Amino acid sequence: MADPAIPASALRKASWRLLPLLGVGYAVGLIDRTNLSFAALQMNHDLHFSASIFGLGAGIFFLSYSVCNVPANLLLVRFGARRWLATIMAVWGLISPA
């Protein structure tokens, strides 16, 4: 019979490795959404956007993100997680400041 402490040990080890990464990812996503709302304050005024036009633009952005997510996951399977995530992070790092 297997030792019941082994699954608990594996869960504890996985939690220590995954939870900090998931927490950082959640925080970055929250900051990204907050930046969009701060940008909306000045951008709506400067470009004379109504709230509905800004919401439509944000919705189109989310729709394109969702549509591109399927091919990205297929490429992830093809190239491997390590290489694909490194490529995405490098491209994101180059495009974000632009």
N, C-alpha and C positions, 0 to 999 in steps of 0.2 A: 504494500500500500504506500502511496506517495505521501511525503511529508506535507501537511497543510500549510506550513510556513513558506514553502517555495512560491506558490502563486502570490501570496501577500508580499514577499520580497521582490518579485518581478514587477508587481504593480507599483510598489514604492519606488523602485529604480526608474521605471518608465515615467512616473509622475515627476520625479526630480529633473528628468531630462526634457520632458515635453512641456510642462506647465510654464516654465519661464519663457520659452519660445512662443507659446500661444499667448501669454500675457503681453509680450512685446508686440506681437502681431496685432492684437486687439487694440493696444494703445496707439499704434501707428495708424490703424484704420479709423479710430476715433478722431485723432488729430487731423487726418485727411478730410473727414466729413466736416469737422469744425472749421477748417480753412475754407471749405466751399461756402459755408454760411457767412463767414467774415468777408469773403470776396464778393458775395452777393450784395452786401450793404452798399459798397462803393460802386460796383459794376452796374447794378440796376439803375443807379442814379446817373452815372456817366453815359451809359448807352441807351438810356430811356427805356429800359425793359420793365414790363409789368411783372408781377409775381407769377402769373400764369405762363408767360414766355420763358422766364427763368426756370420754372418747374418743368416745362416742356424740354428745354435744353438739358437739364439734369437727367430727365427721364430717357432722352435719346442717348446720352452718355452711358447710362446704366444698361440700356438695351444693347448697345454695341459691346459693352463689356461682357454681357452675358452671352452674346452670340460668339464672340472671340474666345470664350472660355472653353468651348467644346474642342476646337482644333488645338488649342494649347494643351489640353489634357491628353489628346491623342499623341502630340509630339513629345509630351513628357514620358509616355509609355515607350515611344520609339527610341529616344536618346538617353533616357535614364534621369532620375530625379536630380542627382547631384549636378550634372552638366546643364540640364534644362533650367533649373532654378538659378544657377550661377549666371546663365545667359540672360534670363529675365531680369535679374537684379542689376546686371551691368547695363542693359538697355534702358531700364527704368531710371537708373542713376544718370544716364546721359540725357534722356529726354526730359526729365523733371525740371532741371534748371532752365531748359530752353523755353 
